[in-house]
Amino acid sequence: MEIVFQAMANGLLVGALYGLVALGFALLMGVMKFLNTAHGTFIILGGYLSYWLLELWGIDPFLSLPLVVMAMFLVGIVFYKLALSPLLKLPNIGMRINTSMLITFGSIWVLDNTMTVLWTPDVRSIMTSYTGQTLKLLGVRFSLTGLGGVGVAVLVALALYFILSGTYFGKHIRAATQDAVAASLCGINVQRTYLFSCGIAIALAGVAGWWSFQVIPSVRPPASVGYPQRLWSWFLRGKETSMPLFLPVCSWG
């Protein structure tokens, strides 16, 4: 029985990580109808930022998280301006989804090869003084990094929910999602809403990468290639169950 509870605890940690991975992907797809197959690459990039902040300046991963979020938000802004904003001129959603899939799929190879050139294809992982330490609760062992990551994932999910449901910016996002033309006629700056939404989505990918580098023993740039298929299956599962995406993806773990 103890083995069963331990497996369930491990599944909870993995599911929370997968839920965090899927949040940014679903935000970009739900708001702008962009299929970002390069989401996994941004996850790896966020992990590398946390890794090098620790290696070069000795900043603990939990202290470097705000820096990773801000840096990845700016990366998302640039990515939107360069790659995604021209797609808004396409006449229908189907063309937008198909074209964004092709553009972001090409971005995978550009970004992965750039990271390989800059940081070599050697495997990396974040090792701290508390890496590998566990906390035993009711006979079940939880890793400290895993528990910390779950806490961050829950806080991020709640913060995103609050932004979407309890702020004017969230109302702008929901209005632009339902009908961008009508939202624009009501005075909402749809372009700025899309811009910040993309920044938030890529920042969420950075948070997932920050945690991935702590719990996965070895990560390297090509590891991002396997994410698109899983992300798409998680997104569809969330739509089929009519539940917030974070919950069905966590159950997947």
Residue, then its C-alpha position, 0 to 999 in steps of 0.5 A: m500500500e505504501i508503494v501505491f501512495q508513493a506512486m500517487a504522490n509522484g504522479l501528483l508532482v509530475g501532473a502539476l509540472y505538466g499542468l504548468v507546462a500546458l497553461g501558457f500553451a492553452l492561453l496562446m491558443g485560446v486567446m489568439k488561436f495560435l498553435n505554438t509548437a515551439h512552446g517546449t523550446f521556450i520551456i527549455l530556454g527558461g530552464y537555461l536562464s535559471y541554470w546560468l543564473l545559478e552557475l554564473w552568479g550563484i542565485d538560488p533557483f527560487l530567488s531567480l524565478p522573478l528574473v526568469v519570469m521577467a526575461m521570458f516575458l520580454v522574449g514573448i513580446v519580441f516573439y509576438k512582434l517578429a513571428l505572430s503579429p503578422l498572422l493577425k491579418l489572415p482572413n480566418i482562424g483556420m489559416r491562422i492556426n495552420t500558419s502559426m503551426l508552421i512558423t512556430f515549428g520552424s522556430i523550434w529548429v532556429l531556437d534549439n540550434t541557437m541554444t546548442v551553439l551557445w551552450t553546447p548539447d551537453v545535458r544540464s540540470i540544476m543542483t542545489s544544496y537541497t537537491g535530492q532531499t525529501l520530506k516524509l509525510l504519512g509514510v510518503r516521501f516528497s522531494l523538497t524541489g517537487l513540493g516547492g514546484v507544486g506550490v509555485a505551480v498552484l500559485v501561478a495557476l491561481a494568479l492567472y485565474f485571478i488575472l483573467s477573472g478579476t481584472y480589467f485586463g482579464k476582461h479585455i482578454r476574454a472580450a478579444t477571445q470571444d470577438a476581437v472586432a467587437a472588442s476593438l469597437c468597444g475601445i479595447n486595444v486588441q493588439r496590446t492585449y494580444l501582445f501582453s497575452c503572448g508575453i504572459a504565455i511565454a513567461l509561463a513556459g519559462v516557469a515550467g522550464w525553471w522547474s523542469f531543470q530542477v526535477i529532470p536529471s538531464v535536459r538539453p535543447p533537443a528535449s523540446v521537440g517532444y512537447p508539442q504532441r503532449l501539449w496538443s493532447w492535454f489541450l484537447r482533453g481539457k476541452e473535452t472535459s470542460m474543466p480548467l486545463f490545469l486540472p485534467v493535465c494534473s490528473w494525467g500525471 
